[in-house]
Amino acid sequence: MKNDRSRRFYAQVVVNILYSTLIACLVEVFLITNVDMLVNYLEKTREELIPFLRVFKMGTVTTILYVILGIGIFSFTFLLLQRKTLRYIGKIAAAIQNISEGDLNTQVEVLGDDEFSMMASNLNRMEADIRELMDKERESERTKNELITNVAHDLRTPLTSIIGYLELLSKGVPIGPEMQQKYIDIAYTKAKRLEKLIEDLFGFTKMNYGKISMNVGKVDIVKLLGQLLEEFYPSFADKDLAYELTSNVPALVITADGNLLARLFDNLINNAIKYGAEGKKVLVKIHADEEIVTVSVINYGYVIPADELPLIFNKFYRVEQSRSTTTGGTGLGLAIAKNIVDMHGGTISVSSDLNGTVFMVKLKVNFDVNRENFRAIG
C-alpha cells in the first residue's frame, strides 16, 4: 500500500517534469524562431538598433540567455503544476507546528491518496494518540489522588477508633471488667477491619499492575465454596442470615488458582453479607457443564439501581455512599473480584431487582494456563 502511494507520487512528479520540459521547449523554439526573424528584420529597417541587436548575434550570450529563460519557464510551469501539493505541504507543516506548541485539536484534511495524504492521516492519528495518552495520564493522576483520599479516609476511621479505645484503657480511669472487655473487643474488630483494608489495597495494586503470579492447579470448586461458607458462619450469625449452597454436581475439579478463587468468592460472599442483611438469606448456586462452571452468589437485600450496575466493578465505587459508613470497605472488593475472573479468562456480571441481587461468575473448567495466564499477567 505504501509502495503504491510512493509510486503514484513519483509518477505524478515525473509527469509534471515532462509537462514543464515540454512547455519550456515549445516556448524556447517559438522564441528562437521568432526572435531570429525579428532581429534580421530590425537590422534591415532600424539602423540605430544595430549595436543593441549585435548582442543577439553573439552565439554564446544568446545561448546563455535562452538557457536562463528556459530554466525560468520550466521552474514557473513546474511550480504551477505543483502548487496544490505545495499548499498541502504548507498545511501539514503548520499542523506539525501547532501540535508541537501544544494545540491538540489540530486536524489536517486528508486529500487524495499519495505520500502527503498518508502523512496527513498519520499526523491526525498521532495527534489523537497523544490526546488519548494525555487523557489517560490525567485520569491516572485523578485516580492516584482518589486513591490517596480514599485510603486516608478508610484507614483513619478504624485507626481513630482503635486509638480512642486504647487511650481510655491506658489512662487508668476506673472501668469495669465488662466495659474493658467491650473496649478491647471493639479495638480488635477495628484492627481486623484495618488489616482487611490494607490487604485489599495491596492486593488490588498487585493485580492492577500485573505483579502477581498465578499458581494454577486442580481445585474442587464445590468443596471450596462449601468451606468458605462454613468459615463465614460467625458473620452470617452476627447478621442473622441463613445461607445455602446448591450444585447440580456433587464435586467439580477445575483448573485454576485456588488461593485467588478463594479470594474472589470471599469478596463476593462478604459483599452479599454486608448488603444483603435485610433479605435474611444468602444463596450460592453452582451449575456446571462440560466446559463452563457458573457460580451465582445471591442476596435478597438492597436493590442496586439500574444506572449503577455498569459501575459496580469500578475501583473505589460504592453503591449509595451513605451506606458505606456502616458497611465499610475500600470499594476495591468487587474490582479485585473482576481482576481475578479476568486472570482466569472468565466473566463476571451482576443483576439486581426485587427477586435478588445476583453476582454471576463463569469460569472455564479447563483453564488454558499458558495462553490465558500470559494474556492476563504478561
Secondary structure in CASP SS format (residue, H / E / C, confidence):
PFRMAT SS
TARGET T0000
AUTHOR 0000-0000-0000
METHOD secondary structure of the structure
MODEL  1
M C 1.00
K H 1.00
N H 1.00
D H 1.00
R H 1.00
S H 1.00
R H 1.00
R H 1.00
F H 1.00
Y H 1.00
A H 1.00
Q H 1.00
V H 1.00
V H 1.00
V H 1.00
N H 1.00
I H 1.00
L H 1.00
Y H 1.00
S H 1.00
T H 1.00
L H 1.00
I H 1.00
A H 1.00
C H 1.00
L H 1.00
V H 1.00
E H 1.00
V H 1.00
F H 1.00
L H 1.00
I H 1.00
T H 1.00
N H 1.00
V H 1.00
D H 1.00
M H 1.00
L H 1.00
V H 1.00
N H 1.00
Y H 1.00
L H 1.00
E H 1.00
K H 1.00
T H 1.00
R C 1.00
E H 1.00
E H 1.00
L H 1.00
I H 1.00
P H 1.00
F H 1.00
L H 1.00
R H 1.00
V H 1.00
F H 1.00
K H 1.00
M C 1.00
G H 1.00
T H 1.00
V H 1.00
T H 1.00
T H 1.00
I H 1.00
L H 1.00
Y H 1.00
V H 1.00
I H 1.00
L H 1.00
G H 1.00
I H 1.00
G H 1.00
I H 1.00
F H 1.00
S H 1.00
F H 1.00
T H 1.00
F H 1.00
L H 1.00
L H 1.00
L H 1.00
Q C 1.00
R H 1.00
K H 1.00
T H 1.00
L H 1.00
R H 1.00
Y H 1.00
I H 1.00
G H 1.00
K H 1.00
I H 1.00
A H 1.00
A H 1.00
A H 1.00
I H 1.00
Q H 1.00
N H 1.00
I H 1.00
S H 1.00
E C 1.00
G C 1.00
D C 1.00
L C 1.00
N C 1.00
T C 1.00
Q C 1.00
V C 1.00
E C 1.00
V C 1.00
L C 1.00
G C 1.00
D C 1.00
D C 1.00
E H 1.00
F H 1.00
S H 1.00
M H 1.00
M H 1.00
A H 1.00
S H 1.00
N H 1.00
L H 1.00
N H 1.00
R H 1.00
M H 1.00
E H 1.00
A H 1.00
D H 1.00
I H 1.00
R H 1.00
E H 1.00
L H 1.00
M H 1.00
D H 1.00
K H 1.00
E H 1.00
R H 1.00
E H 1.00
S H 1.00
E H 1.00
R H 1.00
T H 1.00
K H 1.00
N H 1.00
E H 1.00
L H 1.00
I H 1.00
T H 1.00
N H 1.00
V H 1.00
A H 1.00
H H 1.00
D H 1.00
L H 1.00
R H 1.00
T H 1.00
P H 1.00
L H 1.00
T H 1.00
S H 1.00
I H 1.00
I H 1.00
G H 1.00
Y H 1.00
L H 1.00
E H 1.00
L H 1.00
L H 1.00
S H 1.00
K C 1.00
G C 1.00
V C 1.00
P C 1.00
I C 1.00
G C 1.00
P H 1.00
E H 1.00
M H 1.00
Q H 1.00
Q H 1.00
K H 1.00
Y H 1.00
I H 1.00
D H 1.00
I H 1.00
A H 1.00
Y H 1.00
T H 1.00
K H 1.00
A H 1.00
K H 1.00
R H 1.00
L H 1.00
E H 1.00
K H 1.00
L H 1.00
I H 1.00
E H 1.00
D H 1.00
L H 1.00
F H 1.00
G H 1.00
F H 1.00
T H 1.00
K H 1.00
M H 1.00
N H 1.00
Y C 1.00
G C 1.00
K C 1.00
I C 1.00
S C 1.00
M C 1.00
N C 1.00
V C 1.00
G E 1.00
K E 1.00
V E 1.00
D E 1.00
I H 1.00
V H 1.00
K H 1.00
L H 1.00
L H 1.00
G H 1.00
Q H 1.00
L H 1.00
L H 1.00
E H 1.00
E H 1.00
F C 1.00
Y H 1.00
P H 1.00
S H 1.00
F H 1.00
A H 1.00
D H 1.00
K C 1.00
D C 1.00
L C 1.00
A E 1.00
Y E 1.00
E E 1.00
L E 1.00
T E 1.00
S E 1.00
N C 1.00
V C 1.00
P C 1.00
A C 1.00
L C 1.00
V E 1.00
I E 1.00
T E 1.00
A E 1.00
D C 1.00
G H 1.00
N H 1.00
L H 1.00
L H 1.00
A H 1.00
R H 1.00
L H 1.00
F H 1.00
D H 1.00
N H 1.00
L H 1.00
I H 1.00
N H 1.00
N H 1.00
A H 1.00
I H 1.00
K H 1.00
Y H 1.00
G C 1.00
A H 1.00
E H 1.00
G H 1.00
K C 1.00
K E 1.00
V E 1.00
L E 1.00
V E 1.00
K E 1.00
I E 1.00
H E 1.00
A E 1.00
D C 1.00
E C 1.00
E C 1.00
I E 1.00
V E 1.00
T E 1.00
V E 1.00
S E 1.00
V E 1.00
I E 1.00
N E 1.00
Y C 1.00
G C 1.00
Y C 1.00
V C 1.00
I C 1.00
P C 1.00
A H 1.00
D H 1.00
E H 1.00
L H 1.00
P H 1.00
L H 1.00
I C 1.00
F C 1.00
N C 1.00
K C 1.00
F C 1.00
Y C 1.00
R C 1.00
V C 1.00
E C 1.00
Q H 1.00
S H 1.00
R H 1.00
S H 1.00
T H 1.00
T H 1.00
T H 1.00
G C 1.00
G C 1.00
T C 1.00
G C 1.00
L C 1.00
G H 1.00
L H 1.00
A H 1.00
I H 1.00
A H 1.00
K H 1.00
N H 1.00
I H 1.00
V H 1.00
D H 1.00
M H 1.00
H C 1.00
G C 1.00
G C 1.00
T E 1.00
I E 1.00
S E 1.00
V E 1.00
S E 1.00
S E 1.00
D E 1.00
L C 1.00
N C 1.00
G E 1.00
T E 1.00
V E 1.00
F E 1.00
M E 1.00
V E 1.00
K E 1.00
L E 1.00
K E 1.00
V C 1.00
N C 1.00
F C 1.00
D C 1.00
V H 1.00
N H 1.00
R H 1.00
E H 1.00
N H 1.00
F H 1.00
R H 1.00
A H 1.00
I H 1.00
G C 1.00
END
